[in-house]
Amino acid sequence: MSVRELVVLGTASQVPTRHRNHNGYLLRWDGEGILFDPGEGTQRQMLRAGVAAHDLNRICVTHFHGDHSLGVAGVIQRVNLDKVPHPVTAHFPRSGQRFFDRLRYATAYRETVGITEVPVDGDGPLAVTPSYTLDARRLSHPVESYGYRLTEPDGRRMLPDRLAARGVRGPDVGRIQREGSVGGVSLEEVSEVRRGQRFAFVMDTRLCDGVGELAEGCDMLVIESTFLDEDEQLAVDHGHLTAGQAARVARDAGVRHLVLTHFSQRYSEPDEFERQARAAGFVGELTVAHDLLRVPVPKRR
């Protein structure tokens, strides 16, 4: 049975707090695991969340500030210690290659697993698999930063009334899905397009074109909301978003489930992030993330 869910490993920005670990987010997408922005302490948070190194297939780093990347060293060493039997691919801004190299080889260890490095050079696709295409978009932050988006290919939804009207039944239903036609009846006659799911991960950034492009039409948007709206000037100065800005992006992009995260340590009360997001006009499903939370990706429409 396929599972699509977000496992939140950490939600703090810049520094961890008593209740919030540095960033870390695992997206389970069917049989794959994609780890986004493993900050300091991610390996221990994985243990607490029941996530094994064997669950990882990709590591996606948005940028090389410590709260988004200091955990890379421990995670890669754990992948090697556990001798993960499948390939693991790492994506990160090419401009940060020297930082990735230092993290990958921060200390001595025995390499047993090949980590395939596929750096991000600019906007565009990074990987195409049967279950998704992974794209990157440039964001606006003091250091080069990219957001990531997964897009599932569109499929077909079978329509029982049309199948019955055209006499397609039993094993022929599976056959028409595989072969595209049966007995002179085409797949298009008895089905409709089933829109593929879309997921986006947007971390440290000001408002920019890339944010909207990543968010457009997403079933789930995981997005930073470092500041509350009253501190908008701080957000602009340091290359971040407020809760209201993030919510307006989601509202305008038609996002179904908005996940706010990456909170400044200056705030201790998460309810205000939800209040400001609602005040900004977002009416979809809303989650203010906390560590070790599991959030299902919304079911297909």
C-alpha positions as semicolon CSV with decimal commas, in nm:
position;residue;x (nm);y (nm);z (nm)
1;M;0,000;0,000;0,000
2;S;0,141;0,337;-0,098
3;V;0,208;0,594;0,174
4;R;0,247;0,965;0,113
5;E;0,315;1,167;0,423
6;L;0,540;1,434;0,566
7;V;0,738;1,344;0,878
8;V;0,848;1,662;1,055
9;L;1,182;1,611;1,228
10;G;1,254;1,972;1,327
11;T;1,093;2,314;1,298
12;A;1,336;2,572;1,444
13;S;1,513;2,844;1,251
14;Q;1,874;2,945;1,314
15;V;1,902;2,786;1,661
16;P;1,720;2,493;1,824
17;T;1,507;2,549;2,131
18;R;1,395;2,323;2,416
19;H;1,096;2,218;2,208
20;R;1,214;2,262;1,849
21;N;1,502;2,086;1,678
22;H;1,683;2,230;1,380
23;N;1,508;2,170;1,047
24;G;1,450;1,827;0,901
25;Y;1,162;1,690;0,694
26;L;1,111;1,346;0,544
27;L;0,862;1,307;0,262
28;R;0,745;0,949;0,221
29;W;0,628;0,912;-0,138
30;D;0,515;0,558;-0,205
31;G;0,831;0,349;-0,161
32;E;1,074;0,641;-0,154
33;G;1,196;0,872;0,118
34;I;1,317;1,224;0,041
35;L;1,495;1,405;0,325
36;F;1,482;1,784;0,305
37;D;1,722;2,018;0,485
38;P;1,871;1,798;0,758
39;G;1,986;2,037;1,027
40;E;2,185;1,960;1,341
41;G;2,038;1,668;1,535
42;T;1,848;1,517;1,243
43;Q;1,990;1,169;1,297
44;R;1,854;1,157;1,653
45;Q;1,518;1,299;1,543
46;M;1,496;1,024;1,280
47;L;1,538;0,769;1,557
48;R;1,263;0,933;1,764
49;A;1,031;0,943;1,462
50;G;1,092;0,583;1,360
51;V;1,276;0,678;1,041
52;A;1,567;0,453;0,940
53;A;1,858;0,531;0,712
54;H;1,719;0,261;0,482
55;D;1,415;0,486;0,428
56;L;1,625;0,751;0,251
57;N;1,657;0,770;-0,126
58;R;1,727;1,141;-0,174
59;I;1,866;1,427;0,030
60;C;1,761;1,775;-0,085
61;V;1,937;2,077;0,065
62;T;1,788;2,418;-0,013
63;H;2,095;2,618;0,094
64;F;2,403;2,602;0,314
65;H;2,307;2,778;0,632
66;G;2,373;2,554;0,929
67;D;2,014;2,501;1,039
68;H;1,943;2,347;0,699
69;S;2,256;2,141;0,645
70;L;2,464;2,063;0,956
71;G;2,292;1,725;0,984
72;V;2,417;1,613;0,643
73;A;2,739;1,476;0,793
74;G;2,566;1,250;1,045
75;V;2,300;1,133;0,803
76;I;2,551;1,035;0,534
77;Q;2,768;0,854;0,786
78;R;2,461;0,667;0,914
79;V;2,367;0,569;0,560
80;N;2,715;0,418;0,525
81;L;2,719;0,258;0,870
82;D;2,388;0,083;0,799
83;K;2,504;-0,016;0,449
84;V;2,187;0,107;0,281
85;P;2,142;-0,128;-0,017
86;H;1,999;0,121;-0,267
87;P;2,140;0,436;-0,430
88;V;2,108;0,765;-0,243
89;T;2,112;1,090;-0,439
90;A;2,198;1,433;-0,298
91;H;2,077;1,763;-0,444
92;F;2,213;2,100;-0,331
93;P;2,311;2,434;-0,486
94;R;2,627;2,385;-0,690
95;S;2,763;2,710;-0,549
96;G;2,779;2,530;-0,212
97;Q;2,980;2,233;-0,339
98;R;3,267;2,310;-0,102
99;F;3,029;2,305;0,195
100;F;2,876;1,975;0,086
101;D;3,223;1,823;0,045
102;R;3,320;1,932;0,396
103;L;3,001;1,787;0,542
104;R;3,025;1,462;0,348
105;Y;3,382;1,408;0,464
106;A;3,368;1,590;0,797
107;T;3,534;1,298;0,979
108;A;3,687;0,959;0,903
109;Y;3,442;0,677;0,830
110;R;3,417;0,374;0,605
111;E;3,232;0,447;0,282
112;T;3,008;0,155;0,193
113;V;2,740;0,339;-0,004
114;G;2,787;0,557;-0,308
115;I;2,618;0,894;-0,271
116;T;2,531;1,030;-0,614
117;E;2,568;1,407;-0,620
118;V;2,337;1,596;-0,855
119;P;2,391;1,966;-0,779
120;V;2,134;2,229;-0,869
121;D;2,257;2,472;-1,136
122;G;1,934;2,665;-1,188
123;D;1,562;2,634;-1,245
124;G;1,442;2,310;-1,397
125;P;1,406;1,934;-1,354
126;L;1,651;1,736;-1,142
127;A;1,506;1,387;-1,166
128;V;1,230;1,204;-1,348
129;T;1,097;0,879;-1,202
130;P;0,782;0,676;-1,275
131;S;0,607;0,832;-0,973
132;Y;0,726;1,195;-0,984
133;T;0,934;1,466;-1,145
134;L;1,156;1,666;-0,908
135;D;1,209;2,031;-1,003
136;A;1,400;2,320;-0,846
137;R;1,332;2,694;-0,847
138;R;1,563;2,975;-0,735
139;L;1,456;3,164;-0,423
140;S;1,563;3,500;-0,273
141;H;1,796;3,469;0,027
142;P;2,137;3,615;0,121
143;V;2,298;3,288;0,005
144;E;2,195;3,093;-0,303
145;S;1,882;2,899;-0,218
146;Y;1,643;2,672;-0,409
147;G;1,300;2,529;-0,341
148;Y;1,190;2,186;-0,456
149;R;0,868;2,057;-0,613
150;L;0,744;1,704;-0,680
151;T;0,487;1,652;-0,953
152;E;0,319;1,317;-1,005
153;P;0,230;1,234;-1,368
154;D;-0,138;1,261;-1,448
155;G;-0,321;0,928;-1,463
156;R;-0,664;0,806;-1,566
157;R;-0,968;0,750;-1,342
158;M;-1,197;0,473;-1,463
159;L;-1,569;0,565;-1,485
160;P;-1,795;0,269;-1,399
161;D;-2,100;0,402;-1,585
162;R;-1,905;0,444;-1,909
163;L;-1,741;0,103;-1,869
164;A;-2,083;-0,056;-1,825
165;A;-2,231;0,137;-2,119
166;R;-1,959;0,005;-2,349
167;G;-1,962;-0,348;-2,213
168;V;-1,611;-0,338;-2,065
169;R;-1,603;-0,560;-1,756
170;G;-1,395;-0,808;-1,559
171;P;-1,037;-0,865;-1,682
172;D;-1,094;-0,627;-1,973
173;V;-1,092;-0,332;-1,731
174;G;-0,730;-0,404;-1,642
175;R;-0,645;-0,476;-2,002
176;I;-0,779;-0,145;-2,130
177;Q;-0,575;0,036;-1,864
178;R;-0,259;-0,146;-1,973
179;E;-0,308;-0,149;-2,347
180;G;-0,513;0,166;-2,410
181;S;-0,802;-0,005;-2,589
182;V;-1,002;-0,327;-2,595
183;G;-1,266;-0,447;-2,840
184;G;-1,263;-0,117;-3,023
185;V;-1,317;0,086;-2,703
186;S;-1,044;0,336;-2,616
187;L;-0,927;0,420;-2,265
188;E;-1,030;0,783;-2,317
189;E;-1,391;0,677;-2,377
190;V;-1,427;0,512;-2,035
191;S;-1,207;0,727;-1,814
192;E;-1,111;1,082;-1,727
193;V;-0,783;1,251;-1,640
194;R;-0,680;1,203;-1,276
195;R;-0,458;1,494;-1,185
196;G;-0,126;1,393;-1,034
197;Q;-0,042;1,510;-0,684
198;R;0,191;1,803;-0,626
199;F;0,416;1,879;-0,329
200;A;0,644;2,179;-0,275
201;F;0,912;2,257;-0,018
202;V;0,997;2,626;0,022
203;M;1,247;2,734;0,281
204;D;1,444;3,054;0,345
205;T;1,331;3,321;0,101
206;R;1,170;3,658;0,055
207;L;0,868;3,682;-0,168
208;C;0,981;3,618;-0,527
209;D;0,860;3,455;-0,848
210;G;1,007;3,120;-0,749
211;V;0,787;3,095;-0,441
212;G;0,467;3,127;-0,642
213;E;0,588;2,892;-0,915
214;L;0,670;2,622;-0,662
215;A;0,340;2,661;-0,476
216;E;0,107;2,675;-0,777
217;G;-0,167;2,413;-0,750
218;C;0,003;2,212;-0,478
219;D;-0,177;1,951;-0,272
220;M;0,074;2,021;0,006
221;L;0,301;2,321;0,051
222;V;0,564;2,314;0,325
223;I;0,685;2,670;0,364
224;E;0,887;2,877;0,606
225;S;0,712;3,138;0,818
226;T;1,003;3,256;1,028
227;F;0,836;3,576;1,147
228;L;0,496;3,703;1,247
229;D;0,347;3,984;1,040
230;E;0,443;4,261;1,281
231;D;0,808;4,177;1,211
232;E;0,775;4,194;0,833
233;Q;1,069;4,433;0,797
234;L;1,294;4,181;0,973
235;A;1,172;3,918;0,729
236;V;1,257;4,136;0,430
237;D;1,597;4,232;0,571
238;H;1,702;3,873;0,642
239;G;1,541;3,699;0,345
240;H;1,243;3,532;0,510
241;L;0,863;3,518;0,508
242;T;0,597;3,602;0,763
243;A;0,299;3,382;0,847
244;G;0,067;3,613;0,655
245;Q;0,292;3,626;0,348
246;A;0,321;3,247;0,337
247;A;-0,056;3,211;0,371
248;R;-0,126;3,459;0,091
249;V;0,111;3,265;-0,136
250;A;-0,083;2,948;-0,057
251;R;-0,419;3,122;-0,103
252;D;-0,328;3,267;-0,442
253;A;-0,172;2,938;-0,560
254;G;-0,475;2,726;-0,470
255;V;-0,286;2,512;-0,219
256;R;-0,496;2,245;-0,048
257;H;-0,285;2,185;0,265
258;L;-0,049;2,450;0,400
259;V;0,224;2,349;0,647
260;L;0,394;2,641;0,823
261;T;0,736;2,581;0,981
262;H;1,086;2,725;1,047
263;F;0,991;2,948;1,339
264;S;1,213;3,211;1,499
265;Q;1,308;3,137;1,859
266;R;1,163;3,477;1,957
267;Y;0,812;3,326;1,943
268;S;0,688;3,075;2,199
269;E;0,318;3,062;2,109
270;P;0,234;2,881;1,781
271;D;-0,136;2,976;1,779
272;E;-0,055;3,324;1,650
273;F;0,094;3,180;1,330
274;E;-0,235;3,003;1,259
275;R;-0,438;3,314;1,342
276;Q;-0,235;3,534;1,108
277;A;-0,248;3,274;0,830
278;R;-0,627;3,263;0,853
279;A;-0,647;3,642;0,869
280;A;-0,454;3,649;0,541
281;G;-0,739;3,462;0,373
282;F;-0,616;3,103;0,352
283;V;-0,917;2,873;0,392
284;G;-0,765;2,534;0,311
285;E;-0,625;2,278;0,551
286;L;-0,362;2,437;0,773
287;T;-0,095;2,286;0,997
288;V;0,144;2,476;1,221
289;A;0,420;2,219;1,238
290;H;0,582;2,082;1,550
291;D;0,861;1,830;1,588
292;L;0,781;1,462;1,522
293;L;0,447;1,544;1,359
294;R;0,321;1,326;1,073
295;V;0,108;1,500;0,811
296;P;-0,062;1,292;0,537
297;V;-0,050;1,432;0,186
298;P;-0,414;1,505;0,088
299;K;-0,583;1,232;-0,110
300;R;-0,620;1,280;-0,482
301;R;-0,916;1,486;-0,587
